Amino acid sequence: MISISCSTMINSIGLVMDIVGVLILWRYGLPESLSREGHIFIITDQIDQNERDKAASYDRWSKFGLFLLIAGFVFQLVSNFV
């Protein structure tokens, strides 16, 4: 049977969280053509609700990815002291 120490397990969890966080940030990082206010690029006096919803979704995923990245680093740091 393989014996895995608590420190190794915490470190591995942190590493996986880092990888997932980076992948989420890579995917949902804000693209240049995304309107933050929901304006349509051709007609400037209208608001496109789909663009606003898309921007809000990207914001949520980006913040979640950043959270995973920071939490992963914390897990790896804690694993050094366990």
N, C-alpha and C positions, 0 to 999 in steps of 0.2 A: 504494500500500500504506500502511496506517495504521501509524505508528510509535508504540508505547506504551512509555514509559520504565519502568524497573524500579520506581521510586518510585511511579508511578501504579498499576502492577499490584499492588504490595504493599498500597497504600492501599485499592484496590478489593477485594482479598481480605479485608482486615480489615473493611471495611464489610459485605460479604456475611456474614462470620462473626458480626458484631454483630446483623444483622437475623435470621439464623437462630437465634442464641442467645436473642434477645428473644422470638421466636415460640415457641420451645420452653418458655421460662419462663412465657410467657403461657398456654400450653396445659397444662403440667404443674405449675404452681404448686399448692401444696397446698390442696385445697378444705377448707372448714370441716367438712363432714360425714364426712371420712375418718378412721377410727379408726386411730391409729398402733400400737396394741397388737393389733389384730385382733378386738377385742370386738364382739359383735353388740349393737346398741343396745337391742333388746327383751329379750334374755336376756343378762345380764351375766356369767354364770359360764362361758360357752362362748367359744371363740376361733374366729373365722372365718378360715381359712387364705387364702381368696380376698382378703379385706380386707388381710391382712398382705402378700400378694404384690403387691397393687395399690399399697400404701403404699411397698413397696420399689422398685417400678417407677417410681413418681412421684419418689422420692428420686434414683434413678439419672438419670432424664431431667432433673430440675431441676439436678443437679450438672453434667451435660453441657452444659446450656444456659448455666449460669453460666461454665463453662470457655470455651465459645465466645465469650461476651461479653467476658471478660477477654482472651482471646487476640486477639480482633479489635481491641480497643483497643491492645494491644501492637503488633500489625502496623501499625496506623495511626500510632502513635508512631514506630516504627522507620522508616517510610516518609519521615518528615521528615528523617532523617539519612542516607539512602541516595542 
